[in-house]
Structures are given as C-alpha cells and as structure tokens.
Amino acid sequence: MTESILITGASSGIGEAAALDLAQRGYVVFAGVRGENDARRIAAVHANLRAVRLDVTDPDAIAAAVRTVANAGVALLGIVNNAGIAVAGPLEFLPLDELRRQFDVNFFGALAVTQAFLPLLRARGRGRVVFVGSISGRLTPPLLGPYSASKHALRAASNALRLELAPAGIRVALIEPGSVKTPIWAKGRAASDELLARLPSAAEAPYGASLRNLVGVTETEERNGMPVGVVVDAIRHALLDPKSKGSYLLGFPARAGAIVSAIPPLRDRLFARMMVTGPDAKKDSA
C-alpha cells in the first residue's frame, strides 16, 4: 500500500533532497514550501511529489495542509520537521523580535506542525516523527545563541515526545548533523547583514569585529560541510527502518562536539577564539 510523508522546508537543501529521495522510492511526498514558484517547480520534479503551501508559523496554512493530506486518500507514514532559519547576533543587543522569529520557525513551528498532524498518525496506530536539529543544540558558539537555543529546545521537545508517543506506536527521532552544505548559510549571512544595520551603535565596539569574523566562519563551514545526502540517509532510516534510533549524531564534528559540550572549560576555550574584540581581549582569552 502506498504511504505518504510530509516534509516541511522542502524548497531547497535537506528538505528538497529528502523529498525527492523518498518520492523516487515510491512514497507520496507532501513537500511543504512557502512560495508559489517553489510549489510549481517541486511539483514538476517527480510524479510522487505534491507541493503544499506551508508556512510553519501560520496556523491557517498548517490547518489547510492537514486537510490536504487527510483528503488525499493516502495513509500518512510520518512527518519530517525540517523548516528552519538561522539568526545570529549578540544576545546583549539582539532585538527580541528576532529571537522570537527564530523560535517561531525552528521550535514553535515544528511543534505546531507535529501537533496538527499527530491525529492522522494516531488514527492508524503507528507512525514516525522526525526533527532535523543540529549539533548546535548541544554546542553553542558565541553570536549563534538564538539558533543554538532553538535547536536545544527542539532537542528537549523531541526527547519528551519520544517517550510520550511511544505507547501510541509513534516513534520520534532527532537528526543532529554537524555543518551541512545547504543554502541556510548564505541566507543566514544575508539576514546577519540586515541585523547588523539594526543593531545600536553601542554594539559596534564590543561585537562588530566578531560579527564580521563570523561571516568568514560560516563561509568555511559551508565549504567544509557534509553532503546533504548524509542527512537524507539518516532521515530515511528514521522514517523507514524497523530499528530506527531516537537520535542521529552525523559526522565526526558532531560526535566530537557532543563530547566537547560536556566539558565546559574546553568548550569555552575553543569558542573564545571566535570573539575578536581587540588585541587585549584576544590575549586574555588565549
């Protein structure tokens, strides 16, 4: 029997690659996208791909997506919460609306989609819920506090849901990759440029150089990131394998990061190098 899978944030990167992979394997994939152009493009890629206009921060859009999936006549196997954004900036000066925007997409959006689709999974007595997290949910660099906080919250929620939904036959998995070669880096840099312009002038002295240095760091991470296919393989395993796991740490940097996160002095010494605030500060943090 043909089954279906919903994937949010499927217009590019991990979401698009996972949607195509599963469609090619015979599953009907409801690919959540926000724009009409992306919807038309995705729908034309493969016969099993069905684009769904879905902004995870819009309750009406989520409700409409649920109706679309429920009325499709194809049993829902699982949902993949992949939609995400990256907000960077010093917490001392970061506008709270930016922090709320970060959580609205990465955390509350993922939970809203999960809550809305769980009745379809409960109705069949089994299913899978997959969250695409990040090693940043365990290991927090300076100036990436908003992103890391949202992924840390997502990790906590996935742990709770895994236990809460187990009696219903619904498995929950968290994918925790290191850096991945996806458009989120370029989008994050563009957003950071806009944010820099919004920060008060008082933020320049303590954080200006570090924020500009962060741009170079993200460019390096993008170049050296793991292929999207590694994450897609983990998503497929979490959705389909009888021996799926609750957590998938992907890549050596992520596994090493998990160890470093448990040793605060080592973690802080490692990340202190990212704070470029002048010769004296660099000397003190060395």
C-alpha positions as a LaTeX table, in Angstrom:
\begin{tabular}{lrrr}
\hline
Residue & $x$ (\AA) & $y$ (\AA) & $z$ (\AA) \\
\hline
Met1 & 0.00 & 0.00 & 0.00 \\
Thr2 & 1.31 & 3.42 & $-0.93$ \\
Glu3 & 2.08 & 5.65 & 2.05 \\
Ser4 & 2.78 & 9.35 & 2.34 \\
Ile5 & 5.26 & 11.58 & 4.16 \\
Leu6 & 5.06 & 15.28 & 4.92 \\
Ile7 & 8.30 & 17.30 & 4.83 \\
Thr8 & 8.46 & 20.96 & 5.83 \\
Gly9 & 11.02 & 23.36 & 4.36 \\
Ala10 & 11.21 & 21.33 & 1.16 \\
Ser11 & 12.02 & 24.15 & $-1.26$ \\
Ser12 & 15.79 & 23.67 & $-1.00$ \\
Gly13 & 18.64 & 21.92 & 0.80 \\
Ile14 & 17.91 & 18.98 & 3.07 \\
Gly15 & 14.14 & 19.15 & 2.69 \\
Glu16 & 14.15 & 19.15 & $-1.11$ \\
Ala17 & 16.73 & 16.35 & $-1.30$ \\
Ala18 & 14.85 & 14.19 & 1.21 \\
Ala19 & 11.55 & 14.77 & $-0.61$ \\
Leu20 & 12.98 & 13.67 & $-3.95$ \\
Asp21 & 14.75 & 10.65 & $-2.41$ \\
Leu22 & 11.54 & 9.36 & $-0.83$ \\
Ala23 & 9.45 & 10.11 & $-3.91$ \\
Gln24 & 11.83 & 8.07 & $-6.03$ \\
Arg25 & 11.36 & 5.19 & $-3.59$ \\
Gly26 & 7.63 & 5.11 & $-4.22$ \\
Tyr27 & 6.28 & 7.26 & $-1.39$ \\
Val28 & 3.88 & 10.11 & $-1.94$ \\
Val29 & 5.66 & 13.14 & $-0.51$ \\
Phe30 & 3.83 & 16.27 & 0.53 \\
Ala31 & 6.56 & 18.87 & 0.13 \\
Gly32 & 5.93 & 21.93 & 2.26 \\
Val33 & 7.01 & 25.16 & 0.57 \\
Arg34 & 6.10 & 28.80 & 1.12 \\
Gly35 & 6.27 & 30.30 & $-2.36$ \\
Glu36 & 4.15 & 29.64 & $-5.44$ \\
Asn37 & 7.20 & 29.41 & $-7.71$ \\
Asp38 & 8.74 & 26.74 & $-5.49$ \\
Ala39 & 5.42 & 24.88 & $-5.42$ \\
Arg40 & 5.27 & 24.73 & $-9.22$ \\
Arg41 & 8.92 & 23.72 & $-9.53$ \\
Ile42 & 8.74 & 20.96 & $-6.91$ \\
Ala43 & 5.51 & 19.50 & $-8.30$ \\
Ala44 & 7.14 & 19.16 & $-11.72$ \\
Val45 & 10.19 & 17.24 & $-10.50$ \\
His46 & 8.54 & 13.86 & $-9.81$ \\
Ala47 & 5.05 & 12.39 & $-10.06$ \\
Asn48 & 5.08 & 11.41 & $-6.37$ \\
Leu49 & 5.88 & 14.94 & $-5.21$ \\
Arg50 & 2.89 & 17.03 & $-4.19$ \\
Ala51 & 3.73 & 20.60 & $-3.25$ \\
Val52 & 1.84 & 22.03 & $-0.29$ \\
Arg53 & 1.91 & 25.73 & 0.55 \\
Leu54 & 3.03 & 25.63 & 4.15 \\
Asp55 & 4.40 & 28.38 & 6.37 \\
Val56 & 5.03 & 26.69 & 9.71 \\
Thr57 & 4.35 & 29.95 & 11.57 \\
Asp58 & 0.85 & 30.29 & 10.05 \\
Pro59 & $-1.86$ & 28.26 & 11.85 \\
Asp60 & $-4.25$ & 28.59 & 8.90 \\
Ala61 & $-1.64$ & 27.27 & 6.47 \\
Ile62 & $-0.94$ & 24.32 & 8.77 \\
Ala63 & $-4.64$ & 23.51 & 9.07 \\
Ala64 & $-5.03$ & 23.66 & 5.29 \\
Ala65 & $-2.04$ & 21.32 & 4.86 \\
Val66 & $-3.62$ & 18.84 & 7.27 \\
Arg67 & $-6.83$ & 18.86 & 5.24 \\
Thr68 & $-4.88$ & 18.33 & 2.02 \\
Val69 & $-3.04$ & 15.32 & 3.41 \\
Ala70 & $-6.11$ & 13.86 & 5.12 \\
Asn71 & $-8.19$ & 14.12 & 1.95 \\
Ala72 & $-5.53$ & 12.67 & $-0.33$ \\
Gly73 & $-6.56$ & 9.09 & 0.32 \\
Val74 & $-3.01$ & 8.01 & 1.12 \\
Ala75 & $-2.11$ & 6.92 & 4.66 \\
Leu76 & 0.37 & 9.21 & 6.39 \\
Leu77 & 3.51 & 7.35 & 7.46 \\
Gly78 & 5.42 & 10.21 & 9.03 \\
Ile79 & 6.34 & 13.86 & 9.20 \\
Val80 & 9.75 & 15.48 & 8.87 \\
Asn81 & 10.13 & 18.84 & 10.59 \\
Asn82 & 12.92 & 20.34 & 8.54 \\
Ala83 & 11.94 & 24.01 & 8.08 \\
Gly84 & 14.43 & 26.28 & 9.81 \\
Ile85 & 16.25 & 29.60 & 9.79 \\
Ala86 & 19.46 & 30.82 & 11.41 \\
Val87 & 19.53 & 34.08 & 13.37 \\
Ala88 & 22.88 & 35.37 & 14.60 \\
Gly89 & 23.79 & 38.24 & 16.88 \\
Pro90 & 24.92 & 39.19 & 20.38 \\
Leu91 & 22.21 & 38.45 & 22.92 \\
Glu92 & 23.10 & 41.66 & 24.74 \\
Phe93 & 21.76 & 43.75 & 21.84 \\
Leu94 & 19.68 & 41.35 & 19.75 \\
Pro95 & 16.14 & 42.68 & 19.23 \\
Leu96 & 13.74 & 40.33 & 20.98 \\
Asp97 & 11.56 & 40.17 & 17.89 \\
Glu98 & 14.49 & 38.48 & 16.12 \\
Leu99 & 14.76 & 35.92 & 18.90 \\
Arg100 & 11.02 & 35.30 & 18.71 \\
Arg101 & 11.28 & 34.89 & 14.92 \\
Gln102 & 14.00 & 32.30 & 15.42 \\
Phe103 & 11.87 & 30.28 & 17.84 \\
Asp104 & 8.67 & 30.75 & 15.85 \\
Val105 & 10.17 & 28.86 & 12.91 \\
Asn106 & 12.63 & 26.39 & 14.43 \\
Phe107 & 10.77 & 25.44 & 17.60 \\
Phe108 & 7.14 & 26.55 & 17.77 \\
Gly109 & 6.66 & 25.92 & 14.05 \\
Ala110 & 7.94 & 22.36 & 14.36 \\
Leu111 & 5.71 & 21.69 & 17.37 \\
Ala112 & 2.68 & 23.26 & 15.71 \\
Val113 & 3.07 & 21.03 & 12.65 \\
Thr114 & 3.61 & 17.96 & 14.85 \\
Gln115 & 0.53 & 18.65 & 16.96 \\
Ala116 & $-1.61$ & 19.24 & 13.89 \\
Phe117 & $-0.61$ & 16.01 & 12.12 \\
Leu118 & $-0.43$ & 13.66 & 15.10 \\
Pro119 & $-4.15$ & 12.78 & 14.92 \\
Leu120 & $-3.53$ & 11.29 & 11.45 \\
Leu121 & $-0.71$ & 9.14 & 12.85 \\
Arg122 & $-2.70$ & 8.13 & 15.93 \\
Ala123 & $-5.63$ & 7.11 & 13.75 \\
Arg124 & $-3.54$ & 4.37 & 12.14 \\
Gly125 & $-1.84$ & 3.37 & 15.40 \\
Arg126 & 1.72 & 3.93 & 14.26 \\
Gly127 & 3.97 & 6.42 & 12.50 \\
Arg128 & 7.19 & 8.39 & 12.65 \\
Val129 & 8.04 & 11.97 & 13.62 \\
Val130 & 11.46 & 13.30 & 12.64 \\
Phe131 & 13.00 & 16.58 & 13.74 \\
Val132 & 16.01 & 18.00 & 11.90 \\
Gly133 & 18.10 & 19.51 & 14.66 \\
Ser134 & 21.80 & 20.35 & 14.81 \\
Ile135 & 24.87 & 19.75 & 16.90 \\
Ser136 & 24.35 & 23.42 & 17.78 \\
Gly137 & 21.58 & 22.16 & 20.02 \\
Arg138 & 24.32 & 20.75 & 22.24 \\
Leu139 & 27.24 & 23.05 & 21.50 \\
Thr140 & 26.66 & 26.82 & 21.47 \\
Pro141 & 29.14 & 29.15 & 19.76 \\
Pro142 & 29.15 & 32.85 & 20.65 \\
Leu143 & 26.88 & 35.02 & 18.50 \\
Leu144 & 24.86 & 31.99 & 17.42 \\
Gly145 & 22.93 & 31.83 & 20.68 \\
Pro146 & 19.49 & 32.31 & 19.05 \\
Tyr147 & 19.96 & 29.42 & 16.63 \\
Ser148 & 21.51 & 27.13 & 19.24 \\
Ala149 & 18.80 & 27.94 & 21.77 \\
Ser150 & 16.07 & 27.00 & 19.29 \\
Lys151 & 17.78 & 23.72 & 18.43 \\
His152 & 18.41 & 22.97 & 22.13 \\
Ala153 & 14.70 & 23.47 & 22.80 \\
Leu154 & 13.89 & 21.20 & 19.85 \\
Arg155 & 16.15 & 18.52 & 21.30 \\
Ala156 & 14.34 & 18.69 & 24.65 \\
Ala157 & 10.96 & 18.51 & 22.96 \\
Ser158 & 11.95 & 15.51 & 20.84 \\
Asn159 & 13.16 & 13.69 & 23.96 \\
Ala160 & 9.85 & 14.29 & 25.70 \\
Leu161 & 7.74 & 13.39 & 22.66 \\
Arg162 & 9.69 & 10.18 & 22.08 \\
Leu163 & 8.58 & 8.92 & 25.49 \\
Glu164 & 5.09 & 10.40 & 25.37 \\
Leu165 & 4.21 & 8.95 & 21.95 \\
Ala166 & 5.84 & 5.52 & 22.33 \\
Pro167 & 2.69 & 3.93 & 23.83 \\
Ala168 & 0.80 & 5.02 & 20.70 \\
Gly169 & 3.28 & 3.24 & 18.43 \\
Ile170 & 4.71 & 6.52 & 17.14 \\
Arg171 & 8.49 & 6.79 & 17.02 \\
Val172 & 10.27 & 10.12 & 17.35 \\
Ala173 & 13.80 & 10.80 & 16.09 \\
Leu174 & 16.14 & 13.79 & 16.19 \\
Ile175 & 18.73 & 14.28 & 13.44 \\
Glu176 & 21.81 & 16.14 & 14.76 \\
Pro177 & 24.25 & 16.86 & 11.94 \\
Gly178 & 27.33 & 19.00 & 12.00 \\
Ser179 & 27.69 & 21.60 & 9.27 \\
Val180 & 25.86 & 20.72 & 6.06 \\
Lys181 & 26.26 & 22.23 & 2.61 \\
Thr182 & 22.87 & 23.93 & 2.31 \\
Pro183 & 21.55 & 27.41 & 1.45 \\
Ile184 & 20.86 & 28.15 & 5.13 \\
Trp185 & 24.39 & 29.55 & 5.48 \\
Ala186 & 24.01 & 32.08 & 2.67 \\
Lys187 & 20.53 & 33.01 & 3.88 \\
Gly188 & 21.88 & 33.44 & 7.40 \\
Arg189 & 24.68 & 35.73 & 6.19 \\
Ala190 & 22.23 & 37.90 & 4.28 \\
Ala191 & 20.00 & 38.15 & 7.34 \\
Ser192 & 23.02 & 38.96 & 9.51 \\
Asp193 & 23.91 & 41.89 & 7.25 \\
Glu194 & 20.41 & 43.28 & 7.77 \\
Leu195 & 20.64 & 42.66 & 11.51 \\
Leu196 & 23.98 & 44.46 & 11.77 \\
Ala197 & 22.36 & 47.54 & 10.32 \\
Arg198 & 19.65 & 47.35 & 13.01 \\
Leu199 & 21.95 & 46.94 & 15.99 \\
Pro200 & 22.56 & 50.06 & 18.10 \\
Ser201 & 25.86 & 51.87 & 17.66 \\
Ala202 & 26.89 & 50.73 & 21.14 \\
Ala203 & 27.18 & 47.17 & 19.81 \\
Glu204 & 29.98 & 48.03 & 17.36 \\
Ala205 & 32.85 & 48.29 & 19.86 \\
Pro206 & 32.30 & 45.01 & 21.74 \\
Tyr207 & 30.90 & 42.91 & 18.89 \\
Gly208 & 31.46 & 44.47 & 15.47 \\
Ala209 & 34.71 & 42.70 & 14.64 \\
Ser210 & 33.44 & 39.37 & 15.94 \\
Leu211 & 30.27 & 39.59 & 13.87 \\
Arg212 & 32.28 & 40.29 & 10.74 \\
Asn213 & 34.58 & 37.39 & 11.63 \\
Leu214 & 31.52 & 35.16 & 11.97 \\
Val215 & 30.78 & 35.69 & 8.28 \\
Gly216 & 34.12 & 34.11 & 7.42 \\
Val217 & 33.47 & 31.26 & 9.85 \\
Thr218 & 30.14 & 30.44 & 8.20 \\
Glu219 & 31.74 & 30.53 & 4.75 \\
Thr220 & 34.30 & 27.98 & 5.93 \\
Glu221 & 31.60 & 25.81 & 7.48 \\
Glu222 & 29.64 & 25.92 & 4.23 \\
Arg223 & 32.66 & 24.84 & 2.17 \\
Asn224 & 33.63 & 22.04 & 4.56 \\
Gly225 & 30.13 & 20.88 & 5.45 \\
Met226 & 28.95 & 17.32 & 4.91 \\
Pro227 & 26.97 & 16.46 & 1.78 \\
Val228 & 23.19 & 16.77 & 2.07 \\
Gly229 & 22.94 & 13.08 & 1.20 \\
Val230 & 24.32 & 12.07 & 4.60 \\
Val231 & 21.40 & 13.79 & 6.32 \\
Val232 & 18.92 & 12.39 & 3.82 \\
Asp233 & 20.13 & 8.86 & 4.58 \\
Ala234 & 19.56 & 9.45 & 8.29 \\
Ile235 & 16.07 & 10.85 & 7.69 \\
Arg236 & 15.18 & 7.85 & 5.57 \\
His237 & 16.46 & 5.47 & 8.25 \\
Ala238 & 14.49 & 7.29 & 10.96 \\
Leu239 & 11.32 & 7.11 & 8.86 \\
Leu240 & 11.53 & 3.61 & 7.45 \\
Asp241 & 13.90 & 1.33 & 9.33 \\
Pro242 & 12.41 & $-1.06$ & 11.93 \\
Lys243 & 15.47 & $-0.35$ & 14.08 \\
Ser244 & 15.30 & 3.45 & 13.87 \\
Lys245 & 17.08 & 5.39 & 16.60 \\
Gly246 & 15.99 & 8.24 & 18.82 \\
Ser247 & 19.00 & 10.37 & 17.91 \\
Tyr248 & 21.35 & 10.52 & 14.94 \\
Leu249 & 24.66 & 12.31 & 15.50 \\
Leu250 & 26.03 & 12.77 & 12.00 \\
Gly251 & 29.68 & 13.27 & 11.15 \\
Phe252 & 32.86 & 13.40 & 13.20 \\
Pro253 & 32.49 & 17.13 & 14.04 \\
Ala254 & 29.08 & 16.45 & 15.56 \\
Arg255 & 30.31 & 13.46 & 17.55 \\
Ala256 & 33.33 & 15.42 & 18.76 \\
Gly257 & 31.13 & 18.39 & 19.53 \\
Ala258 & 28.90 & 16.25 & 21.72 \\
Ile259 & 31.95 & 15.33 & 23.80 \\
Val260 & 33.25 & 18.90 & 23.95 \\
Ser261 & 29.83 & 20.16 & 25.06 \\
Ala262 & 30.14 & 18.06 & 28.20 \\
Ile263 & 33.45 & 19.72 & 29.17 \\
Pro264 & 32.66 & 23.43 & 29.76 \\
Pro265 & 36.28 & 24.67 & 30.22 \\
Leu266 & 37.33 & 23.04 & 26.93 \\
Arg267 & 34.20 & 24.28 & 25.17 \\
Asp268 & 34.70 & 27.87 & 26.32 \\
Arg269 & 38.39 & 27.88 & 25.44 \\
Leu270 & 37.60 & 26.59 & 21.96 \\
Phe271 & 34.93 & 29.19 & 21.24 \\
Ala272 & 36.78 & 32.11 & 22.85 \\
Arg273 & 38.80 & 32.36 & 19.65 \\
Met274 & 35.70 & 33.45 & 17.78 \\
Met275 & 35.42 & 36.62 & 19.86 \\
Val276 & 37.55 & 39.19 & 18.06 \\
Thr277 & 37.32 & 42.34 & 20.16 \\
Gly278 & 40.88 & 43.62 & 20.03 \\
Pro279 & 44.43 & 42.54 & 20.93 \\
Asp280 & 43.97 & 42.72 & 24.68 \\
Ala281 & 40.78 & 40.66 & 24.67 \\
Lys282 & 42.32 & 38.05 & 22.36 \\
Lys283 & 45.32 & 37.79 & 24.64 \\
Asp284 & 43.15 & 37.35 & 27.72 \\
Ser285 & 41.08 & 34.60 & 26.11 \\
Ala286 & 44.02 & 32.63 & 24.75 \\
\hline
\end{tabular}
